[in-house]
Amino acid sequence: RVRGVAEIEDDGKKARIIISEIPYQVNKARMIEQIAELVKDKKIDGISDLRDESDKDGIRVVVELKKGTVPLVVLNQLYKHTPLETTFGVINLAIVNNQPRYLNLKDIIGEFLKHRKDVVYRRTVFDLKKAEERLHILNGLLIALDNIDEVIATIKSSKTTEEAAQKLIANFSLDEAQADAILKMQLRRLAALETQKIVDEKNEIAREIERLKLIISDDAHIFAEIKRETAEIGEKYGNERRTKIVADVDDFEKEDLIENKQVLVSLTSDNYIKSMPLDTYKGQHRGGRGIVGMTTKDEDFVKNIFVASTHDYLLCFTCEGRVYWLKVYDIPEATRQSKGKAIVNLLNLNNEKITAVIPISKFDHSKFLLFATRQGMIVKIPEEEFSRVRQTGLNAIVLREGDKLVDVKEIDDNGEIVITTRFGQSLRFDLKTVPLRHRNALGVKGIKLRYEDVLQDLTVVEKDHLFTLTEKGFGKRTEFDEFRGHGRATMGVKNIQVDVSGAVVSSKAVNDSDEVILMSKSGIVMRTKVSEISIQKRGTRGVRIMKLDSGDSVVGFTILEAESDSSSSSGSSAKSPKVDPAQKSLLDSDTDGNNSDYDDDASDSDSDYEREPYDDADAEKDEE
């Protein structure tokens, strides 16, 4: 792989990526066009401008980034989707032992070393032979110089060159090569200095012969010679690399560069969303006024607040029963007074309102999602059926005409659930009585509603108390034992009096060590300890938790669990996830998506659908 050279510049206001070199054989103009196309197709996010500032001094392509964009993520996307990182193909076809072979890099280096070893060995043998021949000649010349007068007399007494050579061979124990070299020796070699040069050359050649013999005596010495020669060539002819060799760089995504921490997320009725650090709101005593948590329009108000990890998925459920996926880190972090960002800029909503949000760290096959509608219908669906993220969203449940989705909770299949209505009724029943369904299914009746009453909240019975909060800022804790178990689709019992305290906003399970964050319609936020909220019997009106200005009202609250790093928005995450064997077998056997064992409960869905008028006698009977 070949990468271009790019660096990140940041002036404190905006960041930009500067590309100064591009890979070999990559066309700069075409690369810029591809980047522009990827931005247009929204395959690369965060680029606000792209321009070419190249001149005679070199390449300079400037990629301007939007405010808040993580530059390293955009750079990684450029490497991944554009020719800024490319591959340079090489066909390593070579002739090895007279046969064509495709070689990998290791094989290429191995074959090259074999070749170099053979070359160095044969060259050394050749040089050794030449050196030994030269040493032999020099020995003959030195013999002649030591007996120069006799040599001259022998040559002068000979009639021909051949005769002189034969006499030299016979008189001085020389061979033909030495005798021939003596006969070719010039008279100037008789000088003393010339004689010393011959002696020095002999000694030098003798040392060279020893070195050459050492090289060919062992493979290790041959490879040492190869290494020495390679270093010499590099020092003599080498220049700086045009490219850098670096370790393989793993791909990374935006999530890899973002701290995994808990944040507070708020959502308004007009679908404006933002995240804030948990320490934005300091604790207050019960009855405090809180502080400004968000600036909203007159007709807008905060309707949902929850705690989630920045790496969590948010399952965003709309009032029409559809679900969309959103990463918490994609929600812009804002100050407590700011309005936030319209969620339509983050999700492809079709004029729908988000009514419930579930943070999911990991999709668990042993968990379920329990849906509740305004008209008291409930649906239980395996959580893993929502694990395939789709940007366009998909249908979660089917709603009856005029009905709206109100709440969604993450549950396991053990334990009990408490449904609370707007007029203060609460019904407790076993989760196993809720039939298991597939996604996009119609629900069954969860609670029988009185005239004009609506389902308001779901709570899993998993903590010490049920905390109920009303729109006028009243609230109380009630022990779960106060709510006897009833059958599903009954009216339940009176939880809280709403004539003075106002209609129920929400009810959730809490422990003494927890904290709650309350938010009003005007954006006022208050954080207080659960232990400061009094415990009362059911049927009472509670105590004032939050003071409100005239015309303001409480819209919701979220739980901050003590000694837990995974606080959920609802406090309804099950402690010991398990799956009922019978229902698990139903899921495993559902091969065609049409398993008849999934209970349609048609009679339950249809029979008691009409709400009954409010009757004091019924209320007294239910509360007994």
C-alpha positions as CSV (number, residue, x, y, z in Angstrom):
1,R,0.0,0.0,0.0
2,V,1.1,3.5,-0.8
3,R,-0.1,6.6,1.1
4,G,0.1,10.2,0.3
5,V,1.5,12.7,2.8
6,A,-1.1,14.7,4.7
7,E,-1.1,16.8,7.9
8,I,-3.7,18.4,10.1
9,E,-3.7,22.1,10.8
10,D,-5.9,23.6,13.5
11,D,-6.1,27.3,14.3
12,G,-8.4,26.8,17.2
13,K,-11.5,27.7,15.3
14,K,-11.5,25.3,12.4
15,A,-9.3,22.4,11.4
16,R,-8.1,21.5,7.9
17,I,-6.2,18.6,6.2
18,I,-3.3,19.6,4.0
19,I,-2.3,17.1,1.3
20,S,1.3,17.7,0.2
21,E,2.2,14.5,-1.6
22,I,0.1,11.9,-3.5
23,P,0.9,8.3,-4.3
24,Y,2.8,7.3,-7.5
25,Q,0.6,7.3,-10.7
26,V,-2.4,9.0,-8.9
27,N,-4.0,11.8,-10.8
28,K,-4.4,14.8,-8.5
29,A,-7.4,16.3,-10.3
30,R,-9.2,13.0,-10.4
31,M,-8.5,12.5,-6.7
32,I,-10.1,15.9,-5.9
33,E,-13.1,15.0,-7.9
34,Q,-13.6,11.7,-6.1
35,I,-13.4,13.5,-2.7
36,A,-16.1,16.0,-3.8
37,E,-18.3,13.1,-5.0
38,L,-17.9,11.3,-1.7
39,V,-18.9,14.4,0.2
40,K,-21.9,14.9,-2.1
41,D,-23.0,11.3,-1.6
42,K,-22.5,11.7,2.2
43,K,-20.0,8.8,2.3
44,I,-17.5,11.2,4.0
45,D,-18.9,13.6,6.6
46,G,-17.4,16.8,8.1
47,I,-15.9,18.4,5.0
48,S,-17.0,22.0,4.3
49,D,-14.7,23.1,1.5
50,L,-12.1,21.6,-0.9
51,R,-9.6,23.5,-2.9
52,D,-6.4,23.0,-4.9
53,E,-3.6,25.5,-4.0
54,S,-0.8,23.6,-5.8
55,D,1.9,25.7,-7.6
56,K,5.4,25.4,-9.0
57,D,6.7,24.8,-5.5
58,G,4.7,21.6,-5.0
59,I,1.3,20.0,-4.3
60,R,-1.1,21.6,-1.8
61,V,-4.7,20.3,-1.6
62,V,-6.7,21.9,1.3
63,V,-9.6,20.0,2.8
64,E,-11.5,22.4,5.1
65,L,-13.5,20.7,8.0
66,K,-16.7,21.6,9.7
67,K,-16.6,22.8,13.2
68,G,-16.7,19.9,15.7
69,T,-15.4,17.4,13.2
70,V,-12.7,15.0,14.3
71,P,-9.9,15.5,11.8
72,L,-8.3,12.1,12.2
73,V,-11.6,10.4,11.4
74,V,-12.0,12.4,8.1
75,L,-8.3,11.7,7.2
76,N,-8.9,8.0,7.8
77,Q,-12.0,8.1,5.6
78,L,-9.9,9.8,2.8
79,Y,-7.3,7.1,3.1
80,K,-10.0,4.4,3.0
81,H,-12.2,5.8,0.2
82,T,-9.9,7.8,-2.1
83,P,-6.6,7.3,-4.0
84,L,-4.8,9.1,-1.2
85,E,-4.0,5.6,-0.2
86,T,-3.7,3.1,-3.0
87,T,-1.9,-0.1,-3.9
88,F,0.9,-0.5,-6.4
89,G,0.6,-3.9,-8.1
90,V,3.8,-5.9,-8.9
91,I,3.8,-9.3,-10.5
92,N,6.8,-11.1,-8.9
93,L,7.4,-13.6,-11.7
94,A,10.9,-14.8,-11.9
95,I,13.0,-17.7,-13.4
96,V,14.1,-20.0,-10.6
97,N,16.2,-23.1,-11.5
98,N,15.1,-22.6,-15.2
99,Q,11.4,-22.6,-14.2
100,P,9.0,-19.6,-13.9
101,R,7.7,-19.0,-10.4
102,Y,5.6,-16.4,-8.6
103,L,7.6,-15.2,-5.5
104,N,6.6,-13.4,-2.4
105,L,8.9,-10.8,-0.9
106,K,10.6,-13.3,1.4
107,D,11.3,-15.6,-1.6
108,I,12.6,-12.8,-3.7
109,I,15.1,-11.8,-1.0
110,G,16.1,-15.4,-0.6
111,E,16.7,-16.0,-4.3
112,F,18.6,-12.7,-4.5
113,L,20.8,-13.8,-1.7
114,K,21.5,-17.1,-3.3
115,H,22.4,-15.3,-6.5
116,R,24.7,-12.9,-4.7
117,K,26.3,-15.7,-2.8
118,D,27.1,-17.5,-6.1
119,V,28.4,-14.3,-7.7
120,V,30.6,-13.4,-4.8
121,Y,32.0,-17.0,-4.5
122,R,32.8,-17.2,-8.2
123,R,34.3,-13.7,-8.3
124,T,36.4,-14.5,-5.2
125,V,37.7,-17.7,-6.7
126,F,38.5,-15.9,-9.9
127,D,40.3,-13.1,-8.0
128,L,42.2,-15.6,-5.9
129,K,43.4,-17.4,-9.0
130,K,44.6,-14.2,-10.6
131,A,46.3,-13.1,-7.3
132,E,48.1,-16.5,-7.0
133,E,49.3,-16.2,-10.6
134,R,50.6,-12.7,-10.0
135,L,52.4,-13.8,-6.8
136,H,54.1,-16.6,-8.8
137,I,55.3,-14.1,-11.4
138,L,56.6,-11.7,-8.7
139,N,58.5,-14.6,-7.0
140,G,60.2,-15.3,-10.4
141,L,61.1,-11.6,-10.9
142,L,62.6,-11.4,-7.4
143,I,64.7,-14.5,-8.1
144,A,66.0,-12.8,-11.3
145,L,66.7,-9.5,-9.4
146,D,68.6,-11.4,-6.8
147,N,70.8,-13.0,-9.5
148,I,70.7,-10.2,-12.0
149,D,74.3,-10.5,-13.3
150,E,73.9,-14.3,-14.0
151,V,70.5,-13.7,-15.6
152,I,71.9,-11.0,-17.9
153,A,74.9,-13.2,-18.9
154,T,72.6,-16.1,-19.6
155,I,70.4,-14.0,-21.9
156,K,73.4,-12.4,-23.7
157,S,74.9,-15.9,-24.4
158,S,71.6,-17.2,-25.9
159,K,71.0,-16.9,-29.7
160,T,67.2,-16.8,-29.5
161,T,64.5,-15.9,-26.9
162,E,63.4,-19.6,-26.7
163,E,67.0,-20.6,-25.9
164,A,67.3,-17.9,-23.2
165,A,64.0,-19.0,-21.6
166,Q,65.1,-22.6,-21.5
167,K,68.5,-21.6,-19.9
168,L,66.7,-19.5,-17.2
169,I,64.3,-22.4,-16.4
170,A,67.2,-24.8,-16.1
171,N,69.6,-22.5,-14.2
172,F,67.2,-20.9,-11.7
173,S,64.4,-23.5,-11.3
174,L,61.8,-21.3,-12.9
175,D,58.8,-22.2,-15.1
176,E,57.8,-20.9,-18.5
177,A,55.6,-18.1,-17.2
178,Q,58.3,-16.8,-14.8
179,A,61.0,-17.1,-17.5
180,D,58.8,-15.2,-20.0
181,A,58.1,-12.5,-17.5
182,I,61.9,-12.1,-16.8
183,L,62.6,-11.8,-20.5
184,K,59.8,-9.1,-20.8
185,M,61.1,-7.1,-17.8
186,Q,62.3,-3.6,-18.8
187,L,65.8,-2.5,-17.8
188,R,64.4,0.3,-15.6
189,R,63.1,-2.4,-13.2
190,L,66.7,-3.0,-12.3
191,A,66.7,0.2,-10.2
192,A,66.6,-0.2,-6.4
193,L,63.2,1.6,-6.1
194,E,61.6,-0.6,-8.7
195,T,62.9,-3.6,-6.9
196,Q,61.3,-2.4,-3.7
197,K,57.9,-1.9,-5.5
198,I,58.0,-5.5,-6.5
199,V,58.6,-6.6,-2.9
200,D,55.7,-4.4,-1.7
201,E,53.4,-5.7,-4.4
202,K,54.3,-9.3,-3.4
203,N,53.5,-8.6,0.2
204,E,50.2,-6.9,-0.7
205,I,49.1,-9.7,-2.9
206,A,50.0,-12.3,-0.3
207,R,47.7,-10.5,2.2
208,E,44.9,-10.3,-0.5
209,I,45.2,-14.1,-1.1
210,E,44.7,-14.7,2.6
211,R,41.6,-12.5,2.6
212,L,40.2,-14.2,-0.5
213,K,40.8,-17.7,0.9
214,L,39.0,-16.7,4.1
215,I,35.9,-15.5,2.2
216,I,35.4,-18.7,0.4
217,S,36.2,-20.9,3.4
218,D,32.7,-20.4,5.0
219,D,29.2,-19.2,4.0
220,A,29.2,-16.8,6.9
221,H,32.2,-14.9,5.5
222,I,30.6,-14.8,2.0
223,F,27.4,-13.2,3.5
224,A,29.6,-10.8,5.5
225,E,31.2,-9.7,2.3
226,I,27.8,-9.3,0.7
227,K,26.7,-7.1,3.6
228,R,29.9,-5.0,3.4
229,E,29.6,-4.4,-0.4
230,T,25.9,-3.5,-0.1
231,A,26.7,-0.9,2.6
232,E,29.5,0.5,0.4
233,I,27.1,0.8,-2.6
234,G,24.5,2.5,-0.4
235,E,27.0,5.0,1.0
236,K,28.4,5.8,-2.4
237,Y,25.3,5.9,-4.6
238,G,22.3,6.1,-2.2
239,N,20.0,9.0,-1.7
240,E,17.0,9.8,0.6
241,R,13.9,7.7,0.1
242,R,11.1,9.3,-1.8
243,T,8.6,7.3,0.4
244,K,8.5,6.3,4.0
245,I,8.2,2.7,5.2
246,V,5.9,2.6,8.3
247,A,4.2,-0.1,10.2
248,D,0.8,-1.2,9.0
249,V,-1.8,1.3,10.3
250,D,-5.1,-0.2,11.5
251,D,-8.3,1.4,10.4
252,F,-10.1,3.3,13.0
253,E,-13.5,4.9,13.3
254,K,-14.9,7.9,15.1
255,E,-15.7,5.8,18.2
256,D,-12.0,4.9,18.6
257,L,-11.2,8.6,19.2
258,I,-14.0,9.4,21.6
259,E,-13.8,8.9,25.4
260,N,-16.3,6.4,26.7
261,K,-18.1,8.4,29.4
262,Q,-21.5,8.9,30.9
263,V,-23.5,11.9,29.7
264,L,-27.0,13.4,30.2
265,V,-29.1,13.5,27.1
266,S,-32.3,15.6,26.8
267,L,-34.9,15.6,24.1
268,T,-37.7,18.2,23.6
269,S,-41.2,17.8,22.2
270,D,-40.0,19.5,19.0
271,N,-37.3,16.8,18.6
272,Y,-34.3,19.0,19.7
273,I,-31.6,16.9,21.3
274,K,-28.3,17.6,23.1
275,S,-25.9,15.9,25.5
276,M,-24.3,17.4,28.6
277,P,-21.7,16.3,31.2
278,L,-23.3,14.6,34.3
279,D,-21.7,17.2,36.6
280,T,-23.6,20.0,34.8
281,Y,-26.2,19.8,37.5
282,K,-25.2,19.9,41.1
283,G,-27.4,18.2,43.8
284,Q,-30.2,20.2,45.5
285,H,-32.4,19.4,48.5
286,R,-36.0,18.3,48.0
287,G,-38.2,21.3,47.2
288,G,-35.5,23.3,45.4
289,R,-36.2,25.4,42.3
290,G,-33.5,24.0,40.1
291,I,-31.5,25.9,37.4
292,V,-32.1,26.7,33.8
293,G,-31.5,23.5,31.8
294,M,-32.5,24.6,28.3
295,T,-33.8,27.6,26.4
296,T,-36.9,26.5,24.5
297,K,-39.6,28.1,22.4
298,D,-42.8,28.9,24.1
299,E,-44.6,25.9,22.5
300,D,-41.6,23.5,23.0
301,F,-40.7,21.7,26.2
302,V,-38.3,19.0,27.4
303,K,-40.0,15.7,27.5
304,N,-37.2,13.1,27.9
305,I,-34.0,13.1,29.8
306,F,-31.7,10.1,30.4
307,V,-28.2,9.0,31.1
308,A,-26.1,7.1,28.5
309,S,-22.6,6.2,27.5
310,T,-21.0,8.1,24.6
311,H,-20.4,4.7,22.9
312,D,-24.0,3.5,23.3
313,Y,-26.5,3.1,20.6
314,L,-29.7,4.9,21.1
315,L,-32.8,3.1,19.9
316,C,-35.1,6.1,19.1
317,F,-38.8,5.1,19.0
318,T,-41.4,7.4,17.4
319,C,-45.0,7.8,18.4
320,E,-45.9,6.0,15.2
321,G,-44.1,2.8,16.3
322,R,-41.0,3.1,14.2
323,V,-37.4,2.8,15.4
324,Y,-34.2,4.6,14.4
325,W,-30.6,4.2,15.5
326,L,-28.3,6.9,16.7
327,K,-24.8,6.9,18.4
328,V,-24.6,9.0,21.5
329,Y,-21.3,10.6,20.4
330,D,-23.1,11.9,17.3
331,I,-25.3,14.1,19.6
332,P,-23.7,17.5,19.9
333,E,-22.5,18.4,23.4
334,A,-24.0,21.7,24.5
335,T,-24.3,23.9,27.5
336,R,-27.3,23.5,29.8
337,Q,-28.9,26.7,28.5
338,S,-28.6,25.9,24.8
339,K,-31.4,24.5,22.8
340,G,-29.6,21.6,21.2
341,K,-29.7,20.3,17.6
342,A,-32.8,19.3,15.6
343,I,-32.8,15.5,15.6
344,V,-34.0,15.6,11.9
345,N,-30.3,16.6,11.2
346,L,-29.2,13.3,12.7
347,L,-32.1,10.9,11.8
348,N,-34.2,10.5,8.7
349,L,-37.5,11.2,10.4
350,N,-40.8,11.6,8.5
351,N,-42.6,14.2,10.5
352,E,-42.6,11.9,13.5
353,K,-41.9,12.7,17.2
354,I,-39.5,10.7,19.3
355,T,-41.4,9.3,22.2
356,A,-39.0,6.8,23.8
357,V,-35.2,6.3,23.7
358,I,-33.4,3.2,24.9
359,P,-29.6,3.3,25.3
360,I,-28.0,0.0,24.3
361,S,-24.4,-0.8,25.0
362,K,-24.6,-4.3,23.5
363,F,-27.5,-6.1,21.9
364,D,-28.2,-9.1,24.1
365,H,-30.1,-12.1,22.8
366,S,-31.4,-12.8,26.3
367,K,-33.0,-9.4,26.6
368,F,-36.4,-8.1,25.4
369,L,-38.0,-4.8,24.7
370,L,-41.4,-4.1,26.2
371,F,-43.5,-1.6,24.3
372,A,-46.5,0.3,25.8
373,T,-49.1,2.4,23.9
374,R,-51.3,5.2,25.0
375,Q,-54.4,3.0,24.9
376,G,-52.8,0.5,27.3
377,M,-51.5,-2.1,24.8
378,I,-48.2,-3.8,25.3
379,V,-45.8,-5.8,23.1
380,K,-42.7,-7.9,24.1
381,I,-40.1,-8.4,21.3
382,P,-36.6,-9.9,21.5
383,E,-33.9,-7.1,21.6
384,E,-31.7,-8.8,19.0
385,E,-34.4,-8.1,16.4
386,F,-33.3,-4.5,16.5
387,S,-29.5,-5.1,16.2
388,R,-29.3,-4.5,12.5
389,V,-28.8,-0.8,12.1
390,R,-30.7,0.8,9.3
391,Q,-30.3,4.5,8.6
392,T,-33.9,4.7,7.2
393,G,-35.4,3.1,10.3
394,L,-37.9,0.3,10.4
395,N,-41.3,-0.6,11.9
396,A,-41.1,-1.7,15.5
397,I,-44.7,-2.5,16.3
398,V,-48.2,-2.2,14.7
399,L,-50.5,0.4,16.3
400,R,-54.3,0.5,16.2
401,E,-56.0,3.5,14.7
402,G,-55.6,6.5,16.9
403,D,-53.1,4.9,19.2
404,K,-49.6,6.1,19.9
405,L,-46.4,4.5,21.3
406,V,-45.8,5.9,24.8
407,D,-42.9,4.0,26.4
408,V,-40.3,1.3,25.8
409,K,-38.3,-0.6,28.4
410,E,-35.4,-3.1,28.2
411,I,-36.3,-6.2,30.2
412,D,-35.5,-9.8,30.8
413,D,-38.2,-12.4,31.0
414,N,-38.2,-12.8,34.8
415,G,-39.8,-10.5,37.3
416,E,-42.8,-8.2,37.3
417,I,-43.8,-5.0,35.6
418,V,-45.8,-2.0,37.0
419,I,-47.9,0.1,34.6
420,T,-48.8,3.6,35.7
421,T,-51.5,5.7,34.2
422,R,-51.9,9.4,33.9
423,F,-54.7,9.5,36.5
424,G,-52.6,7.6,39.1
425,Q,-53.6,4.0,38.7
426,S,-50.9,1.3,38.8
427,L,-51.1,-2.3,37.8
428,R,-48.5,-5.0,38.8
429,F,-48.3,-8.3,36.9
430,D,-45.8,-11.0,35.9
431,L,-43.8,-10.4,32.7
432,K,-44.3,-14.1,31.7
433,T,-48.0,-13.3,31.1
434,V,-47.0,-11.1,28.2
435,P,-46.7,-13.2,25.0
436,L,-43.6,-13.0,22.9
437,R,-43.9,-11.4,19.5
438,H,-41.7,-10.7,16.5
439,R,-41.0,-7.1,15.4
440,N,-43.8,-5.3,13.6
441,A,-46.5,-7.1,15.6
442,L,-49.8,-6.0,17.2
443,G,-49.8,-5.8,21.0
444,V,-52.1,-7.2,23.7
445,K,-53.9,-5.4,26.4
446,G,-51.7,-4.4,29.3
447,I,-54.1,-2.4,31.5
448,K,-57.8,-1.6,31.4
449,L,-58.2,2.1,31.3
450,R,-60.9,4.3,32.7
451,Y,-62.6,7.0,30.7
452,E,-60.1,9.5,29.3
453,D,-57.2,7.9,31.2
454,V,-54.0,6.9,29.3
455,L,-51.0,4.7,30.0
456,Q,-48.1,6.9,31.2
457,D,-45.1,4.7,32.1
458,L,-43.7,1.2,32.5
459,T,-41.5,0.1,35.4
460,V,-39.7,-3.1,36.1
461,V,-39.9,-4.3,39.7
462,E,-36.2,-4.6,40.5
463,K,-35.4,-2.0,43.2
464,D,-36.7,-0.9,46.6
465,H,-39.3,1.6,45.8
466,L,-41.5,3.0,43.0
467,F,-40.9,6.8,42.6
468,T,-43.9,8.6,41.1
469,L,-43.7,12.2,40.0
470,T,-46.6,14.5,39.0
471,E,-46.7,17.5,36.7
472,K,-47.1,19.9,39.6
473,G,-43.8,18.8,41.1
474,F,-45.2,16.4,43.7
475,G,-43.8,13.0,44.2
476,K,-43.3,10.1,46.6
477,R,-41.6,6.8,47.1
478,T,-43.8,3.7,47.6
479,E,-42.7,0.2,48.5
480,F,-43.5,-2.3,45.8
481,D,-45.1,-4.5,48.3
482,E,-47.9,-1.9,48.4
483,F,-48.9,-3.1,44.9
484,R,-50.3,-6.6,45.0
485,G,-50.0,-8.6,41.8
486,H,-53.0,-8.5,39.5
487,G,-53.8,-10.2,36.3
488,R,-52.8,-8.5,33.1
489,A,-55.5,-6.3,31.5
490,T,-57.1,-5.4,34.8
491,M,-57.4,-1.8,36.2
492,G,-54.9,-2.2,39.1
493,V,-55.0,0.0,42.2
494,K,-54.7,3.7,43.1
495,N,-51.0,4.7,43.3
496,I,-51.2,8.5,43.8
497,Q,-53.9,11.1,44.2
498,V,-53.9,13.5,41.2
499,D,-56.6,16.0,42.2
500,V,-54.2,18.4,43.9
501,S,-50.7,17.1,42.8
502,G,-51.5,17.0,39.1
503,A,-51.4,14.2,36.6
504,V,-48.7,11.6,36.7
505,V,-45.6,12.4,34.6
506,S,-43.6,9.3,35.2
507,S,-42.9,6.5,37.6
508,K,-39.6,4.5,38.0
509,A,-37.9,2.1,40.3
510,V,-35.3,3.6,42.6
511,N,-33.0,2.8,45.5
512,D,-32.1,5.0,48.4
513,S,-28.6,5.5,47.0
514,D,-29.8,6.8,43.7
515,E,-30.3,10.4,42.5
516,V,-32.9,11.9,40.3
517,I,-32.7,14.7,37.7
518,L,-36.1,16.4,37.2
519,M,-36.8,18.7,34.3
520,S,-39.7,21.2,33.8
521,K,-41.5,22.2,30.7
522,S,-39.7,25.6,30.7
523,G,-36.3,23.8,30.8
524,I,-35.6,24.1,34.5
525,V,-33.5,21.2,35.8
526,M,-33.1,20.0,39.3
527,R,-30.9,17.2,40.7
528,T,-31.7,15.7,44.1
529,K,-31.1,12.6,46.2
530,V,-33.8,9.8,46.3
531,S,-33.1,9.4,50.1
532,E,-34.6,12.9,50.7
533,I,-37.9,11.9,49.1
534,S,-40.3,10.6,51.7
535,I,-41.8,7.0,51.6
536,Q,-45.6,7.0,51.6
537,K,-48.4,4.5,51.2
538,R,-50.1,4.2,47.9
539,G,-53.2,6.4,47.4
540,T,-51.5,9.5,48.9
541,R,-50.6,12.6,47.0
542,G,-46.9,12.8,47.9
543,V,-44.7,15.8,48.8
544,R,-43.4,18.7,46.8
545,I,-40.2,17.7,45.1
546,M,-39.7,20.7,42.9
547,K,-41.0,24.3,43.1
548,L,-42.4,25.6,39.8
549,D,-43.1,29.0,38.5
550,S,-46.6,29.9,37.5
551,G,-47.6,28.1,34.3
552,D,-44.7,25.7,34.4
553,S,-44.9,21.9,34.9
554,V,-42.7,18.9,35.3
555,V,-42.2,16.9,32.2
556,G,-40.0,14.0,33.4
557,F,-37.0,12.8,35.3
558,T,-34.1,10.3,35.0
559,I,-32.3,8.1,37.4
560,L,-28.6,8.4,38.3
561,E,-27.7,5.0,39.8
562,A,-25.1,5.0,42.5
563,E,-22.0,2.9,42.2
564,S,-22.8,2.0,38.6
565,D,-21.0,3.0,35.3
566,S,-23.9,1.9,33.2
567,S,-26.8,3.9,34.3
568,S,-29.7,3.5,32.0
569,S,-32.3,6.0,31.1
570,S,-35.1,4.2,32.7
571,G,-33.5,2.2,35.5
572,S,-35.3,-0.8,34.0
573,S,-32.3,-2.9,32.9
574,A,-32.7,-6.4,34.4
575,K,-30.1,-7.6,36.9
576,S,-29.8,-11.2,35.9
577,P,-30.9,-11.7,32.2
578,K,-32.5,-15.0,31.6
579,V,-34.7,-16.5,28.9
580,D,-37.6,-18.7,29.6
581,P,-36.8,-22.1,28.0
582,A,-40.2,-22.4,26.5
583,Q,-40.1,-19.0,24.9
584,K,-36.5,-19.5,23.8
585,S,-37.5,-22.7,22.0
586,L,-40.2,-20.7,20.2
587,L,-37.6,-18.3,19.0
588,D,-35.2,-21.0,17.9
589,S,-37.9,-22.9,16.0
590,D,-39.1,-19.8,14.1
591,T,-37.4,-20.5,10.8
592,D,-39.8,-18.7,8.4
593,G,-40.7,-15.7,10.5
594,N,-44.2,-17.0,10.9
595,N,-44.1,-19.2,13.9
596,S,-47.5,-20.1,14.9
597,D,-46.4,-20.6,18.6
598,Y,-46.1,-16.8,18.9
599,D,-49.4,-16.1,20.7
600,D,-51.5,-13.7,18.7
601,D,-53.9,-13.4,21.6
602,A,-56.6,-12.1,19.3
603,S,-59.3,-12.4,21.8
604,D,-57.3,-10.5,24.4
605,S,-56.3,-7.8,21.9
606,D,-59.8,-7.2,20.7
607,S,-62.3,-8.1,23.4
608,D,-61.6,-5.5,26.2
609,Y,-60.3,-2.8,23.9
610,E,-63.1,-0.2,24.6
611,R,-62.2,1.8,27.7
612,E,-64.7,1.7,30.6
613,P,-66.2,4.8,32.1
614,Y,-64.9,6.0,35.4
615,D,-66.8,4.4,38.3
616,D,-66.1,5.1,42.0
617,A,-67.4,1.6,42.8
618,D,-64.8,0.1,40.5
619,A,-62.1,2.2,42.1
620,E,-63.0,1.1,45.6
621,K,-63.2,-2.5,44.4
622,D,-59.7,-2.2,42.8
623,E,-58.2,-0.7,45.9
624,E,-59.4,-3.4,48.2
